[in-house]
Amino acid sequence: MSNSYHSILQQAGLASVSGNGGAAAPGSLEVHTPIDGTLLARVPMDSSSAVAAKIQASAEAFLRWREVPGPQRGELLRRFALRVRTDKQALGKLISLEAGKILSEGLGEVQEVIDICDFAVGLSRQIYGLTIASERPGHHLLERWQPLGPVGVISAFNFPMAVWAWNAALALVCGDTVIWKPSEKTPLSAMALHRLMAETIAEFSGAPVAISQLIIGKRDVGEQLADSELVPLVSATGSTAMGRALGPRVAARFGRSLLELGGNNAAIVTPTADLNLTLRAVVFAAAGTAGQRCTTLRRLFVHRSLCTRLREMLRKSYASLAIGSPLEGGTLIGPLIDAASYERMQATLAAAKAQGATVIGGERAAPAGIGGGFYVRPALVEADRPLAVMSDETFAPILYVVPYDSFSDALQMQNGVRQGLSSAIFTNDMREAETFLSATGSDCGIANVNTGPSGAEIGGAFGGEKETGGGRESGSDAWKAYMRRQTQTVNYSSAVQLAQGVEFPVD
């Protein structure tokens, strides 16, 4: 392992695993950097009995944590965020090393962790219920939100810290405990962040140690979490196939699932669009993070009057994108996460060609000084009509560019896929913008005007419709997913009065 990689692991508090490249121990998980394939560590995986013990400990800790007042729970998150702020540079570099994101994106993800903690601190004093008018004299109704219990969080490789934080910050401040199963591709980021949380808890009076748990493993660990009746909610981020398998398992025991699945996002470019603004937004949304975001722009529908010009602008911009190590300044495109991702990308581009499209880019790149890793040039797929291959999301930098003639056609093409996460329109026409945002416009959970679909602020609820899963995380009132709603009736009169005017006299 290079000294620089070793240093990043040490700075992130992972000295115990850095340089752990010896013989594989039974039950260990090999972690490689996508930068060049170097083995970073071998991490012990949790056995089935260890997972069961951590779930049990989480359930027991919940019984105490739910009694801690909300503002005190918020104070825990405030102190945790201070630790994350202090270690922001080290954590951002670790994300780049383990997930392949360019450093500015790694640091941006750590900032999301900080931001959602700040949100949770404010939320700790704003978990409001309702007072409801009763039909019976001398009665009043209340609606209150109560802590739910242990929350399982299954996160994906592409956001190895932020997705956990979106869930954990809200769950903890709501009085729940959290059990985190990170992607087997990025356990080191989880270990580093969980260490900071464990240190915060240890110094916090009144917080049981087991309110935050980390379990390391593969699919079987996630299935054990999904099957446990001690875990009332499982929040899972990943592919639609993953959600299709996990959702029924949780539902079979009448548990709740919060699913954040595939995106396959689209944008519409209308005749009045500012093309310079559009170009900048589209290139980042489509090529940033090497296309490995659930909000990545994958389908671009351009009015026929602009299509030739915008295609030329995109070709020129794509040709100038700097591809290389995400740890190096100036790099805009880092590596794909692994060989399987590269192979899926090539299979998709082959299918697009077979369906009549012109493919520009998409070939494997070889950045100077890097002997391994799966680097690719972002691909533009130009077609004169929607292709069958566009219906499936490929987690790679592939942008389909298709002309349209009428605005209604563009909306129909955008909405005509099984996924429904994020969407965008580029226009200076108020009617088009408002139509796009109306009930007859975008059918996605997120809709943007004159900004790309990739990324989101923590103040708004994040999630989508259809095969995206329907879950909502992060801001707005997403906190309600982590609580149970209780309707309460209080009779402050001296008589028993039945609802709906029912009479039932008893001597």
C-alpha positions in Angstrom: 0.0 0.0 0.0 1.3 3.5 -0.8 2.3 5.8 2.0 -0.4 8.3 1.0 -3.1 5.7 1.3 -1.8 4.5 4.6 -1.7 8.2 5.8 -5.4 8.7 4.8 -6.5 5.7 6.8 -4.5 6.8 9.8 -5.8 10.4 9.7 -9.4 8.9 9.6 -8.7 7.0 12.8 -8.2 3.6 11.1 -4.7 2.9 12.2 -5.8 -0.6 13.3 -6.8 -1.6 9.8 -4.3 0.4 7.7 -1.7 -1.9 6.2 -3.8 -5.0 7.1 -2.8 -6.8 4.0 -1.5 -10.0 5.4 -3.1 -13.4 5.0 -6.9 -13.4 4.9 -8.5 -14.5 8.1 -11.8 -16.5 8.0 -14.8 -14.2 7.7 -12.8 -11.2 6.6 -13.9 -8.6 4.0 -11.3 -7.4 1.5 -11.5 -3.7 0.8 -9.8 -2.3 -2.3 -9.6 1.3 -3.5 -11.1 1.8 -6.9 -8.3 4.3 -7.7 -5.9 1.5 -8.6 -7.2 -1.7 -7.0 -4.8 -1.6 -4.1 -5.9 -3.7 -1.1 -6.5 -1.3 1.7 -7.6 -3.6 4.5 -9.2 -6.9 5.5 -12.1 -6.2 7.8 -13.6 -8.8 10.1 -17.3 -9.5 9.3 -19.9 -10.0 11.9 -21.2 -13.5 12.4 -24.9 -14.2 12.6 -24.7 -14.5 16.4 -22.8 -11.2 16.6 -25.5 -9.5 14.5 -28.2 -10.9 16.7 -26.4 -9.6 19.8 -26.1 -6.1 18.4 -29.8 -6.1 17.4 -30.7 -7.2 20.9 -28.4 -4.6 22.5 -30.0 -1.9 20.3 -33.5 -3.0 21.4 -32.5 -2.8 25.0 -30.8 0.6 24.6 -34.0 1.9 23.0 -35.9 1.4 26.2 -33.7 3.9 27.9 -33.0 6.3 25.0 -36.7 6.9 24.3 -37.0 8.5 27.8 -34.3 11.0 27.2 -35.9 14.4 26.4 -35.7 15.4 22.7 -33.5 18.5 23.2 -31.0 16.4 25.0 -31.0 13.9 22.2 -30.4 16.9 19.9 -27.4 17.9 22.0 -25.8 14.5 21.3 -26.1 15.2 17.5 -24.6 18.7 18.0 -21.6 17.3 19.7 -21.2 14.6 17.1 -21.3 17.2 14.3 -18.5 19.1 16.0 -16.3 16.0 15.8 -17.2 15.6 12.2 -16.3 19.2 11.5 -12.9 18.7 13.1 -12.2 15.6 11.0 -13.8 16.8 7.8 -10.7 16.8 5.6 -9.6 13.3 6.8 -13.2 11.9 6.2 -13.5 13.5 2.8 -10.2 12.0 1.7 -11.3 8.6 3.0 -14.4 8.7 0.9 -12.3 9.6 -2.2 -10.0 6.7 -1.4 -12.6 4.1 -0.8 -15.5 5.2 -3.1 -13.6 6.9 -5.9 -15.3 10.3 -5.6 -13.2 13.4 -6.4 -12.1 15.2 -3.3 -14.6 18.1 -3.5 -17.4 15.6 -3.7 -16.0 13.7 -0.8 -15.8 16.8 1.3 -19.3 17.8 0.2 -20.6 14.5 1.4 -19.0 15.1 4.8 -20.7 18.5 4.9 -24.0 16.8 4.3 -23.4 14.8 7.5 -22.8 18.0 9.3 -25.8 19.7 7.8 -28.3 17.0 8.7 -27.0 17.0 12.2 -27.7 20.7 12.4 -31.2 20.0 11.0 -31.7 17.4 13.7 -30.7 19.7 16.5 -33.4 22.1 15.5 -35.9 19.3 15.0 -35.2 18.1 18.6 -37.5 21.0 19.8 -40.0 20.8 16.9 -41.4 17.3 17.0 -45.0 18.6 16.9 -48.3 16.9 17.2 -51.8 18.2 16.8 -54.8 19.2 18.9 -58.0 18.0 17.3 -61.6 19.2 17.9 -63.7 16.4 19.5 -67.4 15.8 18.6 -68.1 15.0 22.3 -68.5 17.6 25.0 -65.8 17.5 27.6 -63.4 15.7 25.4 -60.4 16.6 23.3 -58.2 14.7 20.9 -54.5 14.8 20.5 -52.1 13.4 17.9 -48.6 12.6 19.3 -45.5 11.1 17.7 -43.7 8.5 19.8 -40.3 6.9 19.2 -40.5 3.8 17.0 -37.6 1.5 18.1 -34.4 0.2 16.5 -33.9 1.4 12.9 -31.9 -0.6 10.5 -30.0 1.4 7.9 -28.6 -0.3 4.8 -26.5 2.1 2.8 -24.9 2.0 -0.7 -21.3 2.5 -1.7 -21.8 5.8 -3.6 -22.7 7.8 -0.5 -20.9 5.8 2.2 -21.5 8.4 5.0 -24.3 10.8 4.1 -27.1 8.2 3.6 -26.4 6.8 7.1 -26.5 10.4 8.5 -29.7 11.3 6.8 -31.3 8.4 8.6 -29.4 8.2 11.9 -29.5 11.9 12.8 -33.3 11.9 12.5 -33.8 8.5 14.1 -31.6 9.3 17.1 -33.2 12.7 17.7 -36.7 11.0 17.5 -35.7 8.7 20.3 -34.8 5.6 18.2 -31.6 3.6 18.1 -29.7 2.8 14.9 -28.1 -0.3 13.4 -26.0 0.4 10.4 -25.1 -2.1 7.7 -22.9 -0.3 5.2 -22.1 -1.5 1.7 -19.4 -4.2 1.7 -17.6 -2.1 -0.9 -17.1 0.9 1.6 -16.9 -0.4 5.2 -14.0 1.8 6.1 -15.9 5.0 5.7 -18.6 3.6 8.0 -16.0 2.5 10.5 -14.4 6.0 10.6 -17.7 7.8 11.0 -19.1 5.3 13.5 -15.9 5.7 15.6 -16.7 9.4 16.0 -20.3 8.6 17.0 -19.1 6.0 19.6 -16.7 8.6 21.1 -19.5 11.2 21.3 -21.8 8.7 23.0 -19.1 7.6 25.5 -18.7 11.2 26.7 -22.5 12.0 26.8 -24.2 11.4 30.1 -27.5 9.5 29.7 -26.8 7.9 26.3 -26.6 4.1 26.3 -23.6 2.9 24.4 -25.7 0.7 22.1 -27.9 3.4 20.6 -25.6 3.3 17.5 -24.4 0.0 16.2 -22.3 -1.0 13.2 -22.5 -4.4 11.5 -20.1 -5.4 8.8 -21.0 -8.1 6.2 -22.6 -9.0 2.9 -26.1 -9.7 1.8 -26.8 -12.3 4.5 -26.2 -9.6 7.2 -28.7 -7.3 5.5 -31.3 -10.1 5.3 -30.8 -10.9 9.0 -31.5 -7.2 9.8 -34.6 -7.2 7.5 -36.0 -10.4 9.1 -35.6 -9.3 12.8 -38.8 -8.5 14.5 -36.9 -6.3 16.9 -36.3 -3.8 14.1 -39.6 -2.1 13.2 -38.1 0.0 10.4 -35.4 -0.9 7.8 -34.2 2.0 5.6 -32.4 0.7 2.5 -30.6 2.5 -0.3 -29.6 0.6 -3.4 -30.8 -0.9 -6.6 -34.4 -1.6 -7.5 -33.5 -5.3 -7.4 -32.3 -5.0 -3.9 -35.5 -3.2 -2.8 -37.6 -5.8 -4.6 -36.0 -8.5 -2.5 -35.8 -6.7 0.8 -39.3 -5.0 0.9 -41.3 -8.3 1.0 -39.1 -9.7 3.7 -39.7 -6.8 5.9 -43.4 -6.7 5.0 -43.8 -10.4 5.8 -43.3 -9.6 9.5 -45.4 -6.4 9.2 -42.3 -4.2 9.6 -41.9 -0.9 7.8 -39.4 -0.3 5.0 -38.1 3.0 3.7 -36.7 2.4 0.2 -34.4 4.6 -1.8 -33.9 2.8 -5.1 -33.1 3.4 -8.8 -33.4 6.8 -10.4 -33.0 6.9 -14.3 -33.5 10.7 -14.2 -34.3 12.9 -17.1 -34.1 16.6 -18.0 -36.0 18.6 -20.7 -34.3 21.4 -22.6 -36.9 23.8 -24.1 -36.4 26.4 -26.9 -36.1 29.3 -24.4 -33.4 27.6 -22.3 -30.1 29.4 -21.4 -27.8 26.9 -23.1 -24.6 28.0 -21.2 -26.4 27.4 -17.9 -27.9 24.2 -19.2 -24.5 22.9 -20.4 -22.8 23.4 -17.0 -25.7 21.8 -15.1 -26.1 18.9 -17.5 -22.4 18.0 -17.6 -22.1 17.7 -13.8 -25.4 16.0 -13.4 -24.5 13.4 -16.1 -20.8 12.9 -15.7 -20.1 13.9 -12.1 -19.3 11.0 -9.6 -18.6 9.0 -12.8 -22.4 8.6 -13.2 -22.6 6.8 -9.9 -25.4 8.8 -8.1 -29.0 7.8 -7.9 -29.8 11.3 -9.0 -27.4 11.2 -12.0 -28.9 12.6 -15.2 -29.3 9.7 -17.7 -31.8 10.9 -20.3 -31.8 14.4 -21.9 -34.7 15.4 -24.1 -33.8 18.5 -26.2 -36.2 20.5 -28.4 -35.3 19.7 -32.0 -34.4 23.3 -32.8 -31.6 23.2 -30.2 -30.6 19.6 -30.4 -27.7 19.8 -32.9 -26.2 22.8 -31.2 -26.4 21.3 -27.7 -25.0 18.0 -28.9 -22.0 19.8 -30.2 -21.5 21.7 -27.0 -21.7 18.5 -25.0 -19.2 16.7 -27.2 -16.7 19.6 -26.7 -17.3 19.7 -23.0 -17.0 16.0 -22.5 -13.7 15.9 -24.4 -12.2 18.3 -21.9 -13.2 16.5 -18.7 -10.1 15.6 -16.7 -10.1 11.9 -15.8 -7.8 10.6 -13.1 -7.2 9.9 -9.4 -9.9 11.5 -7.3 -7.3 12.5 -4.8 -5.5 14.7 -7.3 -6.5 18.4 -7.8 -8.1 19.1 -11.2 -9.6 15.7 -11.6 -13.3 15.8 -12.5 -14.0 12.2 -13.3 -12.7 9.4 -11.0 -13.0 5.7 -11.4 -16.0 3.4 -11.5 -16.3 1.4 -8.3 -15.3 -2.0 -9.8 -15.0 -4.2 -12.8 -18.6 -5.3 -12.7 -19.7 -1.7 -13.1 -17.4 -1.3 -16.1 -18.8 -4.4 -17.7 -22.4 -3.3 -17.2 -21.6 0.0 -18.9 -20.0 -1.7 -21.9 -23.0 -4.0 -22.3 -25.4 -1.1 -22.2 -23.4 0.8 -24.8 -23.3 -2.2 -27.0 -27.1 -2.5 -26.7 -27.6 1.2 -27.6 -25.5 0.8 -30.7 -27.5 -2.3 -31.7 -30.7 -0.2 -31.3 -29.4 2.4 -33.8 -27.7 5.0 -31.6 -24.4 6.8 -32.1 -22.1 6.4 -29.1 -19.4 8.9 -28.4 -17.0 8.1 -25.6 -17.5 5.3 -23.1 -14.2 3.6 -23.7 -11.8 2.7 -21.0 -9.3 5.4 -20.0 -5.8 5.0 -18.7 -4.8 8.1 -16.6 -1.1 8.7 -16.4 0.7 7.2 -13.4 -2.2 4.8 -12.5 -1.7 1.1 -13.1 -5.2 -0.1 -12.2 -8.8 1.0 -11.7 -11.7 1.1 -14.1 -11.7 4.6 -15.6 -13.9 5.5 -18.5 -14.7 8.4 -20.7 -18.3 9.6 -20.0 -20.5 8.5 -22.9 -22.9 10.4 -25.0 -25.5 8.3 -26.7 -27.2 10.2 -29.5 -30.5 8.8 -30.8 -33.4 10.2 -32.9 -36.0 8.4 -30.6 -36.2 6.8 -27.2 -34.4 3.4 -27.1 -35.5 0.3 -25.2 -32.2 0.3 -23.4 -33.1 3.7 -21.9 -35.8 2.1 -19.7 -33.1 0.5 -17.5 -30.8 2.5 -15.3 -27.1 1.8 -15.7 -25.0 3.1 -12.8 -22.3 4.7 -15.0 -21.7 7.9 -16.9 -24.0 7.4 -19.9 -26.2 10.2 -21.2 -28.9 9.6 -23.8 -29.6 12.7 -25.9 -32.9 12.6 -27.8 -34.8 15.3 -29.7 -38.5 16.2 -29.1 -41.0 18.3 -31.0 -43.8 19.1 -28.6 -43.6 19.8 -24.8 -46.2 17.1 -24.2 -44.1 14.6 -26.0 -41.1 15.6 -23.8 -43.1 15.1 -20.6 -44.4 11.8 -21.8 -40.9 10.5 -22.6 -39.6 11.8 -19.2 -42.3 10.1 -17.2 -42.3 6.9 -19.4 -40.0 4.9 -17.3 -40.5 2.7 -14.2 -38.4 4.9 -12.0 -39.3 8.3 -10.6 -36.6 9.9 -8.5 -35.4 13.3 -9.8 -36.1 15.4 -12.9 -35.3 18.8 -14.3 -36.4 21.3 -16.9 -34.4 24.1 -18.5 -36.6 26.9 -19.6 -37.4 30.6 -19.4 -41.0 30.1 -20.2 -43.1 30.4 -17.1 -45.9 28.3 -18.4 -43.6 25.4 -19.2 -41.9 25.6 -15.8 -45.2 25.7 -13.9 -46.7 22.9 -16.0 -43.6 20.8 -15.3 -44.1 21.4 -11.5 -47.9 20.8 -11.7 -49.8 17.6 -11.1 -49.7 17.0 -14.9 -46.0 17.5 -15.1 -43.1 15.5 -13.7 -44.1 12.4 -11.8 -40.9 12.3 -9.8 -40.3 12.9 -6.1 -37.9 15.7 -7.0 -38.5 18.3 -9.7 -36.1 21.1 -10.6 -36.2 24.2 -12.8 -33.0 25.5 -14.3 -30.8 23.3 -12.2 -29.8 19.7 -12.8 -31.4 16.7 -11.1 -28.2 15.5 -9.4 -27.9 16.1 -5.7 -30.3 17.7 -3.3 -30.3 20.0 -0.2 -31.0 18.4 3.2 -33.8 20.8 3.9 -36.2 19.0 1.5 -37.4 15.5 1.7 -35.4 13.2 -0.5 -36.9 10.3 -2.4 -39.0 9.2 -5.4 -42.0 7.4 -6.7 -42.7 4.1 -8.6 -39.8 1.7 -8.6 -37.7 4.3 -6.8 -39.5 3.0 -3.7 -41.6 5.8 -2.3 -39.4 6.5 0.7 -38.4 9.9 2.0 -35.2 10.8 3.9 -33.5 13.9 5.2 -35.5 17.2 5.6 -39.0 18.5 5.6 -41.3 16.1 7.7 -39.3 12.9 6.8 -38.8 12.5 10.5 -42.3 11.1 10.8 -41.1 7.8 9.1 -39.0 7.1 12.2 -41.8 7.5 14.7 -45.2 6.0 15.4 -48.3 8.2 15.3 -50.7 7.9 18.3 -54.2 9.4 18.5 -55.1 10.2 22.1 -58.6 10.9 23.6 -58.9 12.8 26.9 -62.3 12.9 28.7 -62.2 15.7 31.2 -66.0 15.6 31.9 -67.7 13.5 34.6 -69.7 11.4 32.0 -68.9 8.7 29.6 -70.0 9.7 26.1 -69.7 7.4 23.1 -68.6 8.6 19.7 -71.0 8.9 16.8 -73.9 9.4 19.3 -74.0 5.7 20.2 -76.3 4.9 23.2 -75.4 1.9 25.4 -77.0 2.4 28.8 -75.6 0.3 31.6 -77.0 0.2 35.2 
